[in-house]
Structures are given as structure tokens and as C-alpha cells.
Amino acid sequence: IAATDYQAEDAVVSQGTVATNHTGYTGTGFVDYTNVKGSSVEFTVSAVSAGTASVALRYANGTATDRPMDLSVDGTVIASAVSFPATADWNTWATKALDVPLTAGTHKIRATATTANGGPNLDRITIGAATDTQAPTR
Ligand code: GCU
């Protein structure tokens, strides 16, 4: 399936702001989690079919300290304190991808900062098919 981008600046932001003060973001900006534990960005995503999806979070962390976040689907944490380690600077973006089981339909995927540093700057998530390891049968 084709991958779909969901921009953080279009998502529901709690205790964060949309910012443009660094380069390299996609869309019209990125979310600056303010330095608050519990700050979050929630995306409404649509899965056409049930299965394991790849959720790739594009982020920047211009500090030397990890900025871990919990990832939840429809209110249930499915990955705790996922590491978002340093990138070279705030203009340098990296991708953290997680395999996430989704049923067909609409879901709320939320990334919540677990420390008082807040989350990394978040540009977008991309939802795509998880890596297909099954050999073709014909
Ligand atoms: C700096 C940076 C912001 C970032 C913030 C942080 O202020 O310019 O983009 O969000 O640090 O520590 O989270």
C-alpha cells in the first residue's frame, strides 16, 4: 500500500506549539512539544485494511538528551518510552519507525512526552505497510 503522511501541525496538539524556527521540516511547520511531561500530539489516521502498519515518526532533537515518548492507539499505550535520541541539531531530522497493529478504520495515534524535557520536535508521521517478509507464492 502507499504510505500516507500526517503532518504534526495539522494534528491535535496538547501543551505544544506549531513552530517554523528550524529548517528541513515538511508541510507548513512542526510541533514543538513545550518542555512539559505529558505534552502530546494526536493524529487521526485511517487504515484501509487490518494488519500491522509501520508508523514512522519524523523528529528532531537538538539536545544531547533522549526525549522518550509513549505511543498510544485509541488510548492504549502500545509502546512505552520509545527513544528519540539526539539528532545533529534542530535542523536535522531522523525517523523512528514502529510496527503497530491496526484494525481497518479510523484510529487515534498519540505520541506523549514522558519526561519533563518534553518530546522532540515532531514533523509528521508516515503510515505504511510493515516490511513484508513473506515470499510471494506465485
Ligand atoms: C529550542 C529549540 C526548539 C525546541 C526546544 C526544546 O528552544 O529551538 O525548537 O523545541 O529547544 O528544548 O524542546
Backbone and ligand atoms as CSV (ligand in chain L), in Angstrom:
chain,resi,resn,atom,element,x,y,z
A,1,ILE,N,N,0.840,-1.194,0.000
A,1,ILE,CA,C,0.000,0.000,0.000
A,1,ILE,C,C,0.878,1.248,0.000
A,2,ALA,N,N,0.320,2.316,-0.485
A,2,ALA,CA,C,1.058,3.583,-0.495
A,2,ALA,C,C,1.137,4.136,0.925
A,3,ALA,N,N,2.235,4.753,1.233
A,3,ALA,CA,C,2.394,5.379,2.544
A,3,ALA,C,C,1.634,6.705,2.571
A,4,THR,N,N,1.122,7.041,3.738
A,4,THR,CA,C,0.370,8.290,3.900
A,4,THR,C,C,1.016,9.130,4.987
A,5,ASP,N,N,1.230,10.403,4.663
A,5,ASP,CA,C,1.791,11.340,5.639
A,5,ASP,C,C,0.682,12.048,6.405
A,6,TYR,N,N,0.918,12.234,7.683
A,6,TYR,CA,C,0.033,13.045,8.526
A,6,TYR,C,C,0.920,14.076,9.221
A,7,GLN,N,N,0.694,15.344,8.892
A,7,GLN,CA,C,1.549,16.402,9.428
A,7,GLN,C,C,1.202,16.707,10.893
A,8,ALA,N,N,2.244,16.857,11.701
A,8,ALA,CA,C,2.031,17.153,13.118
A,8,ALA,C,C,1.306,18.484,13.321
A,9,GLU,N,N,1.618,19.465,12.442
A,9,GLU,CA,C,0.997,20.785,12.612
A,9,GLU,C,C,-0.498,20.751,12.325
A,10,ASP,N,N,-0.988,19.681,11.699
A,10,ASP,CA,C,-2.427,19.526,11.444
A,10,ASP,C,C,-3.103,18.634,12.480
A,11,ALA,N,N,-2.343,18.086,13.390
A,11,ALA,CA,C,-2.871,17.152,14.388
A,11,ALA,C,C,-3.364,17.924,15.614
A,12,VAL,N,N,-3.882,17.192,16.579
A,12,VAL,CA,C,-4.348,17.814,17.823
A,12,VAL,C,C,-3.167,17.892,18.782
A,13,VAL,N,N,-2.796,19.110,19.139
A,13,VAL,CA,C,-1.604,19.345,19.952
A,13,VAL,C,C,-2.021,19.749,21.357
A,14,SER,N,N,-1.461,19.064,22.348
A,14,SER,CA,C,-1.719,19.427,23.740
A,14,SER,C,C,-0.402,19.822,24.402
A,15,GLN,N,N,-0.338,21.003,24.944
A,15,GLN,CA,C,0.852,21.528,25.614
A,15,GLN,C,C,2.060,21.573,24.680
A,16,GLY,N,N,1.790,22.002,23.450
A,16,GLY,CA,C,2.859,22.215,22.489
A,16,GLY,C,C,2.435,23.323,21.559
A,17,THR,N,N,3.343,23.738,20.664
A,17,THR,CA,C,3.014,24.797,19.726
A,17,THR,C,C,3.490,24.402,18.333
A,18,VAL,N,N,2.841,24.931,17.322
A,18,VAL,CA,C,3.321,24.765,15.957
A,18,VAL,C,C,4.403,25.807,15.725
A,19,ALA,N,N,5.526,25.372,15.174
A,19,ALA,CA,C,6.684,26.251,15.002
A,19,ALA,C,C,7.292,26.080,13.618
A,20,THR,N,N,8.099,27.076,13.233
A,20,THR,CA,C,8.787,27.049,11.929
A,20,THR,C,C,10.222,27.573,12.077
A,21,ASN,N,N,10.734,27.612,13.297
A,21,ASN,CA,C,12.007,28.294,13.540
A,21,ASN,C,C,13.237,27.432,13.290
A,22,HIS,N,N,13.063,26.299,12.611
A,22,HIS,CA,C,14.205,25.492,12.159
A,22,HIS,C,C,13.920,25.062,10.728
A,23,THR,N,N,14.936,24.592,10.028
A,23,THR,CA,C,14.777,24.206,8.628
A,23,THR,C,C,14.551,22.700,8.495
A,24,GLY,N,N,14.115,22.317,7.302
A,24,GLY,CA,C,14.075,20.896,6.956
A,24,GLY,C,C,12.767,20.201,7.240
A,25,TYR,N,N,11.794,20.915,7.779
A,25,TYR,CA,C,10.500,20.285,8.042
A,25,TYR,C,C,9.716,20.120,6.752
A,26,THR,N,N,8.724,19.232,6.770
A,26,THR,CA,C,7.801,19.081,5.650
A,26,THR,C,C,6.469,19.724,6.034
A,27,GLY,N,N,5.627,19.964,5.030
A,27,GLY,CA,C,4.374,20.650,5.297
A,27,GLY,C,C,4.635,22.101,5.642
A,28,THR,N,N,3.869,22.651,6.581
A,28,THR,CA,C,3.962,24.078,6.892
A,28,THR,C,C,4.619,24.364,8.234
A,29,GLY,N,N,5.140,23.341,8.891
A,29,GLY,CA,C,5.803,23.548,10.173
A,29,GLY,C,C,5.978,22.238,10.892
A,30,PHE,N,N,6.239,22.346,12.172
A,30,PHE,CA,C,6.397,21.157,13.010
A,30,PHE,C,C,5.842,21.483,14.387
A,31,VAL,N,N,5.706,20.473,15.218
A,31,VAL,CA,C,5.256,20.724,16.584
A,31,VAL,C,C,6.458,20.760,17.514
A,32,ASP,N,N,6.549,21.839,18.254
A,32,ASP,CA,C,7.490,21.998,19.355
A,32,ASP,C,C,6.731,21.600,20.617
A,33,TYR,N,N,6.984,20.377,21.085
A,33,TYR,CA,C,6.455,19.998,22.398
A,33,TYR,C,C,7.070,20.992,23.373
A,34,THR,N,N,6.297,21.671,24.128
A,34,THR,CA,C,6.942,22.511,25.123
A,34,THR,C,C,7.581,21.574,26.137
A,35,ASN,N,N,8.450,22.087,26.949
A,35,ASN,CA,C,9.223,21.201,27.820
A,35,ASN,C,C,8.364,20.790,29.003
A,36,VAL,N,N,7.373,19.926,28.684
A,36,VAL,CA,C,6.378,19.509,29.669
A,36,VAL,C,C,6.147,18.004,29.549
A,37,LYS,N,N,6.244,17.284,30.658
A,37,LYS,CA,C,5.859,15.872,30.679
A,37,LYS,C,C,4.360,15.773,30.420
A,38,GLY,N,N,3.953,14.873,29.555
A,38,GLY,CA,C,2.537,14.708,29.248
A,38,GLY,C,C,2.074,15.511,28.043
A,39,SER,N,N,2.937,16.355,27.504
A,39,SER,CA,C,2.573,17.066,26.264
A,39,SER,C,C,2.435,16.027,25.146
A,40,SER,N,N,1.515,16.289,24.214
A,40,SER,CA,C,1.205,15.230,23.249
A,40,SER,C,C,0.757,15.781,21.904
A,41,VAL,N,N,0.860,14.916,20.897
A,41,VAL,CA,C,0.306,15.180,19.564
A,41,VAL,C,C,-0.514,13.956,19.182
A,42,GLU,N,N,-1.760,14.202,18.779
A,42,GLU,CA,C,-2.653,13.091,18.425
A,42,GLU,C,C,-3.090,13.215,16.967
A,43,PHE,N,N,-2.832,12.150,16.225
A,43,PHE,CA,C,-3.171,12.068,14.805
A,43,PHE,C,C,-4.400,11.194,14.634
A,44,THR,N,N,-5.300,11.598,13.758
A,44,THR,CA,C,-6.408,10.738,13.354
A,44,THR,C,C,-6.021,10.107,12.022
A,45,VAL,N,N,-5.898,8.787,12.027
A,45,VAL,CA,C,-5.408,8.094,10.836
A,45,VAL,C,C,-6.442,7.090,10.379
A,46,SER,N,N,-6.322,6.706,9.140
A,46,SER,CA,C,-7.263,5.776,8.547
A,46,SER,C,C,-6.501,4.582,7.993
A,47,ALA,N,N,-6.912,3.392,8.403
A,47,ALA,CA,C,-6.308,2.166,7.878
A,47,ALA,C,C,-7.327,1.489,6.973
A,48,VAL,N,N,-6.917,1.206,5.742
A,48,VAL,CA,C,-7.867,0.628,4.792
A,48,VAL,C,C,-8.134,-0.846,5.088
A,49,SER,N,N,-7.158,-1.510,5.682
A,49,SER,CA,C,-7.355,-2.926,5.994
A,49,SER,C,C,-6.651,-3.235,7.309
A,50,ALA,N,N,-7.072,-4.308,7.944
A,50,ALA,CA,C,-6.457,-4.708,9.200
A,50,ALA,C,C,-5.071,-5.276,8.932
A,51,GLY,N,N,-4.184,-5.078,9.901
A,51,GLY,CA,C,-2.848,-5.642,9.764
A,51,GLY,C,C,-1.845,-4.803,10.514
A,52,THR,N,N,-0.604,-5.191,10.388
A,52,THR,CA,C,0.460,-4.459,11.054
A,52,THR,C,C,0.946,-3.355,10.137
A,53,ALA,N,N,0.863,-2.137,10.630
A,53,ALA,CA,C,1.320,-0.990,9.858
A,53,ALA,C,C,2.651,-0.516,10.412
A,54,SER,N,N,3.415,0.142,9.568
A,54,SER,CA,C,4.612,0.839,10.018
A,54,SER,C,C,4.230,2.284,10.298
A,55,VAL,N,N,4.498,2.738,11.510
A,55,VAL,CA,C,4.280,4.141,11.861
A,55,VAL,C,C,5.657,4.774,12.040
A,56,ALA,N,N,6.001,5.671,11.140
A,56,ALA,CA,C,7.320,6.316,11.167
A,56,ALA,C,C,7.157,7.756,11.634
A,57,LEU,N,N,7.815,8.105,12.715
A,57,LEU,CA,C,7.746,9.466,13.265
A,57,LEU,C,C,9.000,10.224,12.845
A,58,ARG,N,N,8.824,11.353,12.165
A,58,ARG,CA,C,9.963,12.172,11.733
A,58,ARG,C,C,10.170,13.274,12.767
A,59,TYR,N,N,11.364,13.304,13.356
A,59,TYR,CA,C,11.583,14.171,14.510
A,59,TYR,C,C,12.967,14.777,14.468
A,60,ALA,N,N,13.158,15.818,15.290
A,60,ALA,CA,C,14.485,16.386,15.532
A,60,ALA,C,C,14.660,16.577,17.031
A,61,ASN,N,N,15.861,16.302,17.492
A,61,ASN,CA,C,16.200,16.521,18.897
A,61,ASN,C,C,17.604,17.106,18.950
A,62,GLY,N,N,17.669,18.413,19.065
A,62,GLY,CA,C,18.952,19.104,19.040
A,62,GLY,C,C,19.652,19.170,20.379
A,63,THR,N,N,19.230,18.348,21.297
A,63,THR,CA,C,19.925,18.273,22.590
A,63,THR,C,C,20.682,16.951,22.679
A,64,ALA,N,N,21.472,16.796,23.719
A,64,ALA,CA,C,22.227,15.560,23.906
A,64,ALA,C,C,21.415,14.506,24.655
A,65,THR,N,N,20.214,14.874,25.093
A,65,THR,CA,C,19.429,14.002,25.970
A,65,THR,C,C,18.270,13.388,25.209
A,66,ASP,N,N,18.066,12.101,25.410
A,66,ASP,CA,C,16.929,11.395,24.812
A,66,ASP,C,C,15.615,12.105,25.193
A,67,ARG,N,N,14.648,12.060,24.286
A,67,ARG,CA,C,13.321,12.649,24.556
A,67,ARG,C,C,12.266,11.552,24.375
A,68,PRO,N,N,12.189,10.600,25.293
A,68,PRO,CA,C,11.279,9.467,25.102
A,68,PRO,C,C,9.810,9.872,25.067
A,69,MET,N,N,9.029,9.075,24.298
A,69,MET,CA,C,7.580,9.294,24.232
A,69,MET,C,C,6.864,7.948,24.239
A,70,ASP,N,N,5.684,7.943,24.848
A,70,ASP,CA,C,4.772,6.803,24.740
A,70,ASP,C,C,3.982,6.940,23.447
A,71,LEU,N,N,3.731,5.799,22.805
A,71,LEU,CA,C,2.866,5.798,21.627
A,71,LEU,C,C,1.592,5.044,21.981
A,72,SER,N,N,0.448,5.676,21.767
A,72,SER,CA,C,-0.814,5.002,22.060
A,72,SER,C,C,-1.686,4.948,20.820
A,73,VAL,N,N,-2.519,3.922,20.782
A,73,VAL,CA,C,-3.535,3.790,19.739
A,73,VAL,C,C,-4.886,3.719,20.431
A,74,ASP,N,N,-5.748,4.651,20.121
A,74,ASP,CA,C,-7.100,4.697,20.695
A,74,ASP,C,C,-7.050,4.621,22.219
A,75,GLY,N,N,-6.063,5.287,22.813
A,75,GLY,CA,C,-5.984,5.409,24.259
A,75,GLY,C,C,-5.199,4.329,24.964
A,76,THR,N,N,-4.768,3.317,24.242
A,76,THR,CA,C,-3.975,2.242,24.846
A,76,THR,C,C,-2.520,2.392,24.432
A,77,VAL,N,N,-1.635,2.455,25.428
A,77,VAL,CA,C,-0.213,2.573,25.117
A,77,VAL,C,C,0.270,1.264,24.504
A,78,ILE,N,N,0.833,1.352,23.308
A,78,ILE,CA,C,1.327,0.143,22.645
A,78,ILE,C,C,2.860,0.114,22.605
A,79,ALA,N,N,3.498,1.216,22.947
A,79,ALA,CA,C,4.960,1.239,23.056
A,79,ALA,C,C,5.312,2.317,24.075
A,80,SER,N,N,6.000,1.911,25.137
A,80,SER,CA,C,6.298,2.830,26.234
A,80,SER,C,C,7.687,3.431,26.093
A,81,ALA,N,N,7.769,4.703,26.376
A,81,ALA,CA,C,9.060,5.399,26.452
A,81,ALA,C,C,9.957,5.051,25.265
A,82,VAL,N,N,9.390,5.203,24.083
A,82,VAL,CA,C,10.169,4.981,22.861
A,82,VAL,C,C,11.262,6.046,22.782
A,83,SER,N,N,12.456,5.612,22.467
A,83,SER,CA,C,13.606,6.507,22.453
A,83,SER,C,C,13.606,7.432,21.234
A,84,PHE,N,N,13.802,8.727,21.477
A,84,PHE,CA,C,14.030,9.682,20.395
A,84,PHE,C,C,15.357,10.380,20.685
A,85,PRO,N,N,16.437,9.717,20.314
A,85,PRO,CA,C,17.761,10.214,20.683
A,85,PRO,C,C,18.153,11.455,19.897
A,86,ALA,N,N,19.267,12.029,20.287
A,86,ALA,CA,C,19.757,13.263,19.680
A,86,ALA,C,C,19.902,13.132,18.171
A,87,THR,N,N,19.560,14.205,17.453
A,87,THR,CA,C,19.962,14.363,16.063
A,87,THR,C,C,21.065,15.426,16.063
A,88,ALA,N,N,21.700,15.650,14.929
A,88,ALA,CA,C,22.881,16.527,14.926
A,88,ALA,C,C,22.560,17.923,15.450
A,89,ASP,N,N,21.377,18.422,15.125
A,89,ASP,CA,C,20.937,19.741,15.588
A,89,ASP,C,C,19.435,19.820,15.334
A,90,TRP,N,N,18.830,20.957,15.611
A,90,TRP,CA,C,17.372,21.074,15.465
A,90,TRP,C,C,16.944,21.126,13.996
A,91,ASN,N,N,17.889,21.315,13.084
A,91,ASN,CA,C,17.563,21.331,11.645
A,91,ASN,C,C,17.743,19.962,10.997
A,92,THR,N,N,18.152,18.986,11.766
A,92,THR,CA,C,18.448,17.653,11.237
A,92,THR,C,C,17.401,16.685,11.748
A,93,TRP,N,N,16.701,16.056,10.807
A,93,TRP,CA,C,15.549,15.213,11.137
A,93,TRP,C,C,15.892,13.751,10.972
A,94,ALA,N,N,15.330,12.936,11.830
A,94,ALA,CA,C,15.530,11.490,11.781
A,94,ALA,C,C,14.157,10.827,11.837
A,95,THR,N,N,14.126,9.537,11.548
A,95,THR,CA,C,12.863,8.816,11.550
A,95,THR,C,C,12.947,7.648,12.518
A,96,LYS,N,N,11.917,7.516,13.327
A,96,LYS,CA,C,11.792,6.359,14.221
A,96,LYS,C,C,10.551,5.593,13.781
A,97,ALA,N,N,10.718,4.350,13.385
A,97,ALA,CA,C,9.593,3.565,12.867
A,97,ALA,C,C,9.227,2.444,13.836
A,98,LEU,N,N,7.942,2.261,14.018
A,98,LEU,CA,C,7.424,1.208,14.893
A,98,LEU,C,C,6.368,0.416,14.134
A,99,ASP,N,N,6.321,-0.874,14.388
A,99,ASP,CA,C,5.243,-1.694,13.833
A,99,ASP,C,C,4.045,-1.627,14.777
A,100,VAL,N,N,2.899,-1.295,14.221
A,100,VAL,CA,C,1.705,-1.058,15.027
A,100,VAL,C,C,0.537,-1.844,14.429
A,101,PRO,N,N,-0.078,-2.735,15.218
A,101,PRO,CA,C,-1.247,-3.445,14.709
A,101,PRO,C,C,-2.460,-2.525,14.659
A,102,LEU,N,N,-3.133,-2.498,13.523
A,102,LEU,CA,C,-4.326,-1.650,13.361
A,102,LEU,C,C,-5.452,-2.480,12.767
A,103,THR,N,N,-6.648,-2.247,13.225
A,103,THR,CA,C,-7.812,-2.790,12.534
A,103,THR,C,C,-8.196,-1.797,11.435
A,104,ALA,N,N,-9.017,-2.245,10.506
A,104,ALA,CA,C,-9.474,-1.342,9.450
A,104,ALA,C,C,-10.315,-0.235,10.071
A,105,GLY,N,N,-10.161,0.975,9.562
A,105,GLY,CA,C,-10.971,2.084,10.042
A,105,GLY,C,C,-10.122,3.213,10.576
A,106,THR,N,N,-10.756,4.070,11.356
A,106,THR,CA,C,-10.137,5.297,11.857
A,106,THR,C,C,-9.569,5.071,13.254
A,107,HIS,N,N,-8.375,5.580,13.468
A,107,HIS,CA,C,-7.731,5.418,14.771
A,107,HIS,C,C,-7.058,6.710,15.208
A,108,LYS,N,N,-6.898,6.828,16.535
A,108,LYS,CA,C,-6.189,7.959,17.114
A,108,LYS,C,C,-4.815,7.471,17.560
A,109,ILE,N,N,-3.793,7.971,16.948
A,109,ILE,CA,C,-2.422,7.632,17.335
A,109,ILE,C,C,-1.813,8.847,18.018
A,110,ARG,N,N,-1.389,8.640,19.257
A,110,ARG,CA,C,-0.894,9.768,20.047
A,110,ARG,C,C,0.535,9.504,20.519
A,111,ALA,N,N,1.369,10.524,20.450
A,111,ALA,CA,C,2.736,10.459,20.964
A,111,ALA,C,C,2.844,11.444,22.117
A,112,THR,N,N,3.159,10.914,23.310
A,112,THR,CA,C,3.134,11.690,24.550
A,112,THR,C,C,4.510,11.692,25.205
A,113,ALA,N,N,4.998,12.873,25.520
A,113,ALA,CA,C,6.304,13.001,26.170
A,113,ALA,C,C,6.266,12.413,27.574
A,114,THR,N,N,7.286,11.657,27.920
A,114,THR,CA,C,7.302,11.000,29.230
A,114,THR,C,C,8.269,11.658,30.213
A,115,THR,N,N,8.969,12.680,29.792
A,115,THR,CA,C,9.855,13.369,30.738
A,115,THR,C,C,9.590,14.873,30.708
A,116,ALA,N,N,10.128,15.554,31.702
A,116,ALA,CA,C,9.930,16.998,31.826
A,116,ALA,C,C,10.636,17.788,30.724
A,117,ASN,N,N,11.487,17.129,29.948
A,117,ASN,CA,C,12.073,17.802,28.782
A,117,ASN,C,C,11.068,17.949,27.653
A,118,GLY,N,N,9.944,17.238,27.731
A,118,GLY,CA,C,9.004,17.213,26.618
A,118,GLY,C,C,9.496,16.293,25.523
A,119,GLY,N,N,8.754,16.252,24.423
A,119,GLY,CA,C,9.146,15.409,23.301
A,119,GLY,C,C,10.155,16.109,22.412
A,120,PRO,N,N,10.608,15.403,21.395
A,120,PRO,CA,C,11.421,16.033,20.365
A,120,PRO,C,C,10.525,16.949,19.527
A,121,ASN,N,N,11.077,17.758,18.673
A,121,ASN,CA,C,10.245,18.431,17.671
A,121,ASN,C,C,9.740,17.365,16.706
A,122,LEU,N,N,8.448,17.424,16.384
A,122,LEU,CA,C,7.824,16.365,15.579
A,122,LEU,C,C,7.304,16.965,14.278
A,123,ASP,N,N,7.777,16.413,13.156
A,123,ASP,CA,C,7.406,16.955,11.840
A,123,ASP,C,C,6.155,16.290,11.295
A,124,ARG,N,N,6.113,14.959,11.380
A,124,ARG,CA,C,4.986,14.234,10.788
A,124,ARG,C,C,5.084,12.778,11.205
A,125,ILE,N,N,4.024,12.016,10.944
A,125,ILE,CA,C,4.130,10.563,10.942
A,125,ILE,C,C,3.764,10.076,9.541
A,126,THR,N,N,4.325,8.948,9.187
A,126,THR,CA,C,4.001,8.297,7.921
A,126,THR,C,C,3.548,6.876,8.227
A,127,ILE,N,N,2.366,6.559,7.731
A,127,ILE,CA,C,1.819,5.216,7.951
A,127,ILE,C,C,1.938,4.440,6.649
A,128,GLY,N,N,2.535,3.280,6.727
A,128,GLY,CA,C,2.678,2.449,5.542
A,128,GLY,C,C,2.597,0.989,5.918
A,129,ALA,N,N,2.765,0.162,4.943
A,129,ALA,CA,C,2.776,-1.266,5.201
A,129,ALA,C,C,4.034,-1.617,5.983
A,130,ALA,N,N,3.902,-2.496,6.948
A,130,ALA,CA,C,5.083,-3.006,7.623
A,130,ALA,C,C,5.893,-3.805,6.602
A,131,THR,N,N,7.165,-3.957,6.878
A,131,THR,CA,C,8.020,-4.690,5.952
A,131,THR,C,C,7.446,-6.078,5.712
A,132,ASP,N,N,7.288,-6.396,4.471
A,132,ASP,CA,C,6.663,-7.667,4.097
A,132,ASP,C,C,7.751,-8.716,3.967
A,133,THR,N,N,7.742,-9.654,4.885
A,133,THR,CA,C,8.795,-10.677,4.876
A,133,THR,C,C,8.312,-11.971,4.239
A,134,GLN,N,N,7.062,-11.975,3.794
A,134,GLN,CA,C,6.523,-13.206,3.217
A,134,GLN,C,C,6.907,-13.296,1.742
A,135,ALA,N,N,7.451,-14.423,1.354
A,135,ALA,CA,C,7.823,-14.607,-0.047
A,135,ALA,C,C,6.569,-14.717,-0.907
A,136,PRO,N,N,6.619,-14.203,-2.111
A,136,PRO,CA,C,5.468,-14.371,-2.996
A,136,PRO,C,C,5.203,-15.845,-3.265
A,137,THR,N,N,3.940,-16.205,-3.360
A,137,THR,CA,C,3.595,-17.609,-3.565
A,137,THR,C,C,3.428,-17.936,-5.045
A,138,ARG,N,N,3.361,-16.910,-5.860
A,138,ARG,CA,C,3.341,-17.167,-7.300
A,138,ARG,C,C,3.706,-15.906,-8.042
L,1,GCU,C1,C,14.941,25.013,21.483
L,1,GCU,C2,C,14.515,24.805,20.050
L,1,GCU,C3,C,13.085,24.324,19.983
L,1,GCU,C4,C,12.914,23.082,20.840
L,1,GCU,C5,C,13.340,23.398,22.254
L,1,GCU,C6,C,13.241,22.190,23.182
L,1,GCU,O1,O,14.230,26.094,22.026
L,1,GCU,O2,O,14.645,25.998,19.306
L,1,GCU,O3,O,12.738,24.028,18.641
L,1,GCU,O4,O,11.595,22.624,20.818
L,1,GCU,O5,O,14.667,23.868,22.279
L,1,GCU,O6,O,14.089,22.049,24.041
L,1,GCU,O7,O,12.314,21.380,23.058
